[in-house]
């Protein structure tokens, strides 16, 4: 016996001993075979090409396969997964859509009607507002000579014979009533004659004008001269038949018709 053990027994010192046993080595578990990238790609393509019904039928199997893969292979699978395509929303026919369709149909109908019928109600209405055509009211002035009050605007001496008034003296010549010039004729002696229409049944005829200030078609007024005379000018009134009117008198340079 070892001296140290004998000494310990003599002193009654407890001695702790330990036993070491060795177990027989067991067989190591075989690691699952790592799938290649080509196999993973082929499996993903098969899953993608499969119908949605088949994918929905075996969701647990697909999840189990992915969980059984090593972590690095699961990451590769996630990289190859395609995002879900957004589902197309169906067009719902509601009240607003129906109203828009009705409005569009009405606009198309109005456009077609306006293009086919130029005299449709809308075209006539738009022409009345924005049209450039103006309707001219043609009024006929059929007043008789007795409805006018001619006034002589002359400084010279006035004489009258058979309805023809002669005004002597140099100066401007005025129309006795406002009207429109219908004719200007040059006489053989170089003077001018002028016809001024006051209505369809009444006109003035002036002869002996040395100069004329207006043209045919111009409007004339009793306050604006129509010509100029150097010596004397003659004036008379005519009716619608062209006859000289003689039943009047000149009182204070105003013409007074006979009753």
Secondary structure in CASP SS format (residue, H / E / C, confidence):
PFRMAT SS
TARGET T0000
AUTHOR 0000-0000-0000
METHOD secondary structure of the structure
MODEL  1
X C 1.00
X C 1.00
X H 1.00
X H 1.00
X H 1.00
X H 1.00
X H 1.00
X H 1.00
X H 1.00
X H 1.00
X C 1.00
X C 1.00
X C 1.00
X C 1.00
X C 1.00
X C 1.00
X C 1.00
X C 1.00
X C 1.00
X C 1.00
X C 1.00
X C 1.00
X C 1.00
X C 1.00
X C 1.00
X C 1.00
X C 1.00
X C 1.00
X C 1.00
X C 1.00
X C 1.00
X C 1.00
X C 1.00
X C 1.00
X C 1.00
X C 1.00
X H 1.00
X H 1.00
X H 1.00
X H 1.00
X H 1.00
X H 1.00
X H 1.00
X H 1.00
X H 1.00
X H 1.00
X H 1.00
X H 1.00
X H 1.00
X C 1.00
X C 1.00
X H 1.00
X H 1.00
X H 1.00
X H 1.00
X H 1.00
X H 1.00
X C 1.00
X H 1.00
X H 1.00
X H 1.00
X H 1.00
X H 1.00
X H 1.00
X H 1.00
X H 1.00
X H 1.00
X H 1.00
X C 1.00
X C 1.00
X H 1.00
X H 1.00
X H 1.00
X H 1.00
X H 1.00
X H 1.00
X H 1.00
X H 1.00
X H 1.00
X H 1.00
X C 1.00
X C 1.00
X C 1.00
X C 1.00
X C 1.00
X C 1.00
X C 1.00
X C 1.00
X C 1.00
X C 1.00
X C 1.00
X C 1.00
X C 1.00
X C 1.00
X H 1.00
X H 1.00
X H 1.00
X H 1.00
X H 1.00
X H 1.00
X H 1.00
X H 1.00
X H 1.00
X H 1.00
X H 1.00
X H 1.00
X H 1.00
X H 1.00
X H 1.00
X H 1.00
X H 1.00
X H 1.00
X H 1.00
X H 1.00
X H 1.00
X H 1.00
X C 1.00
X C 1.00
X C 1.00
X C 1.00
X H 1.00
X H 1.00
X H 1.00
X H 1.00
X H 1.00
X H 1.00
X H 1.00
X H 1.00
X H 1.00
X H 1.00
X C 1.00
X C 1.00
X C 1.00
X C 1.00
X C 1.00
X C 1.00
X C 1.00
X C 1.00
X C 1.00
X C 1.00
X C 1.00
X C 1.00
X C 1.00
X C 1.00
X H 1.00
X H 1.00
X H 1.00
X C 1.00
X C 1.00
X C 1.00
X E 1.00
X C 1.00
X C 1.00
X C 1.00
X C 1.00
X C 1.00
X E 1.00
X E 1.00
X E 1.00
X E 1.00
X E 1.00
X C 1.00
X C 1.00
X E 1.00
X E 1.00
X E 1.00
X E 1.00
X E 1.00
X C 1.00
X C 1.00
X E 1.00
X E 1.00
X E 1.00
X E 1.00
X C 1.00
X C 1.00
X C 1.00
X C 1.00
X E 1.00
X E 1.00
X E 1.00
X E 1.00
X E 1.00
X E 1.00
X E 1.00
X E 1.00
X C 1.00
X C 1.00
X C 1.00
X C 1.00
X C 1.00
X E 1.00
X E 1.00
X E 1.00
X E 1.00
X E 1.00
X E 1.00
X E 1.00
X E 1.00
X C 1.00
X C 1.00
X E 1.00
X E 1.00
X E 1.00
X E 1.00
X E 1.00
X E 1.00
X E 1.00
X E 1.00
X C 1.00
X E 1.00
X E 1.00
X C 1.00
X C 1.00
X C 1.00
X C 1.00
X C 1.00
X C 1.00
X E 1.00
X E 1.00
X C 1.00
X C 1.00
X C 1.00
X C 1.00
X E 1.00
X E 1.00
X E 1.00
X E 1.00
X E 1.00
X C 1.00
X C 1.00
X E 1.00
X E 1.00
X E 1.00
X E 1.00
X E 1.00
X E 1.00
X E 1.00
X E 1.00
X C 1.00
X C 1.00
X C 1.00
X C 1.00
X E 1.00
X C 1.00
X C 1.00
X C 1.00
X E 1.00
X E 1.00
X E 1.00
X E 1.00
X C 1.00
X C 1.00
X E 1.00
X E 1.00
X E 1.00
X E 1.00
X C 1.00
X C 1.00
END
